[in-house]
């Protein structure tokens, strides 16, 4: 049983219609991928800002527990930056005569982050006191027992989204929710 030359040629390759269908499907998939990549790329600064603040809160809690010393996280919505530092504290040190003298150990900056362009940060809780020295600046303290002062804030990027950030005062952990209402 030999095959006819006409029959083997028909099974040897793809038709022009088959190739065009595959190319059309690939074009649609590529277009969808590019649209998704563009959306992800536009939202990247907002995601980075949330990630930076999460990292600073995590580090503040860890440092407070490990070093048995309070840590301060300064949130400056006007200056568009976050700063992690040791909390200033009193310390007894001997003077040259051997007497103990209380001295204040100043804060030491450990880490900092800046808000990317286009990302806004709004502090909801704690409310800023009217007699505050610097408007838009709030200091959140993390304690050696793993707790922290409460915080609720919004991270906003116009046209791209809003994240609600809530610092649990009991666990000292930052919870991030998509949207203003946390849904």
C-alpha positions in Angstrom: 0.0 0.0 0.0 1.7 3.1 -1.2 0.5 6.6 -0.6 -0.2 8.8 -3.4 2.0 11.9 -3.7 -1.0 14.2 -3.6 -2.1 12.8 -0.2 1.2 13.2 1.6 1.7 16.7 0.4 -1.7 17.7 2.0 -0.5 16.4 5.4 3.0 17.9 5.2 2.3 21.4 6.6 -0.1 24.0 7.8 -2.5 25.9 5.6 -2.5 29.7 5.3 -5.8 29.9 7.2 -4.4 27.8 10.1 -1.4 30.1 10.4 -3.5 33.2 10.3 -5.8 31.9 13.0 -2.8 31.1 15.3 -1.4 34.6 14.6 -4.7 36.3 15.4 -4.9 34.4 18.7 -1.3 35.3 19.6 -2.1 39.0 18.8 -5.1 39.0 21.1 -3.2 37.4 23.9 -0.2 39.8 23.4 -2.6 42.8 23.5 -4.2 41.6 26.8 -0.8 41.0 28.3 0.4 44.5 27.4 -2.8 46.1 28.8 -2.3 44.2 32.1 1.4 45.0 32.2 0.6 48.7 31.7 -2.0 48.6 34.5 0.5 46.9 36.9 3.3 49.3 35.9 1.0 52.3 36.6 0.2 51.0 40.1 3.8 50.1 40.9 4.6 53.4 42.9 1.5 52.9 45.1 2.5 49.2 45.8 6.1 50.3 46.5 4.9 52.9 49.0 2.7 50.4 50.8 5.5 47.9 50.8 8.0 50.4 52.2 5.7 51.4 55.1 5.0 47.7 55.8 8.7 47.0 56.0 9.4 49.9 58.3 6.6 48.8 60.7 7.8 45.2 60.6 11.4 46.3 61.4 10.2 48.7 64.1 8.4 45.9 65.9 11.3 43.5 65.5 13.9 46.0 66.7 11.8 46.9 69.7 11.4 43.3 70.7 15.0 42.3 70.1 16.7 45.3 71.6 14.2 45.6 74.4 13.8 49.2 73.6 11.0 51.4 72.2 11.3 52.4 68.5 9.6 55.4 66.9 8.2 55.5 63.4 7.8 59.1 62.2 5.2 59.6 59.5 5.5 62.9 57.7 2.7 63.4 55.3 3.7 66.9 54.4 7.4 66.1 53.9 6.4 62.8 52.1 8.7 60.6 54.1 8.8 57.9 56.8 11.7 57.5 59.3 12.4 54.7 61.8 14.5 55.6 64.8 15.3 54.5 68.3 13.2 56.3 70.9 15.1 58.7 73.1 15.3 57.4 76.6 16.9 58.1 80.0 19.9 56.1 81.0 21.9 56.0 84.3 25.6 56.3 83.7 28.4 56.8 86.3 30.1 60.1 86.4 33.9 60.4 87.1 33.3 60.3 90.8 31.3 57.0 90.5 27.9 58.5 91.1 25.0 57.5 88.9 23.8 60.4 86.7 20.7 60.2 84.6 21.5 61.1 81.0 19.3 61.1 77.9 20.3 58.9 75.0 19.2 60.7 71.8 17.3 59.0 69.0 19.3 57.3 66.3 17.8 56.9 62.8 17.8 53.3 61.6 16.0 53.5 58.3 13.9 55.8 56.1 11.7 55.8 53.0 10.2 58.5 50.8 6.9 58.5 49.1 7.1 58.1 45.3 5.8 60.9 43.0 2.0 60.8 42.6 1.4 58.9 45.9 -0.4 60.7 48.7 -0.4 59.7 52.4 -3.2 60.7 54.7 -3.2 60.0 58.4 -6.7 59.3 59.8 -5.8 58.1 63.3 -4.3 59.3 65.6 -5.8 62.7 65.0 -3.2 65.5 64.9 -3.3 67.7 67.9 -4.0 71.4 67.3 -0.9 72.4 69.3 1.4 70.1 67.3 4.8 71.6 66.5 4.9 70.2 62.9 1.7 69.8 61.0 1.3 66.4 59.2 3.8 64.6 61.4 2.8 61.8 63.6 5.2 59.5 65.7 4.1 55.9 66.3 5.9 54.1 69.1 6.6 50.4 69.0 7.2 48.8 72.4 9.4 45.9 73.5 6.4 43.7 74.3 5.3 43.7 70.6 2.6 46.3 71.0 2.4 49.7 69.3 0.4 52.9 69.3 -2.7 52.8 67.0 -2.5 54.1 63.4 -5.0 54.3 60.6 -3.9 55.9 57.3 -4.7 56.0 53.6 -2.2 55.5 50.8 -3.7 57.1 47.7 -2.7 57.3 44.1 -5.1 59.3 41.9 -6.8 57.1 39.4 -5.0 54.0 40.5 -6.4 53.1 43.9 -6.5 53.5 47.7 -5.1 51.3 50.4 -6.3 51.5 54.0 -3.4 50.8 56.5 -4.3 49.9 60.0 -1.7 49.2 62.7 -3.1 46.8 65.3 -2.1 48.2 68.7 -2.2 44.8 70.4 0.0 42.9 67.9 2.0 45.8 66.5 1.3 44.5 63.0 0.2 46.5 60.0 -2.9 45.3 58.1 -3.4 46.5 54.5 -6.8 46.6 52.9 -7.6 47.5 49.3 -10.0 50.5 49.2 -11.1 53.2 51.7 -13.7 51.0 53.3 -11.3 48.0 53.5 -13.3 45.8 51.1 
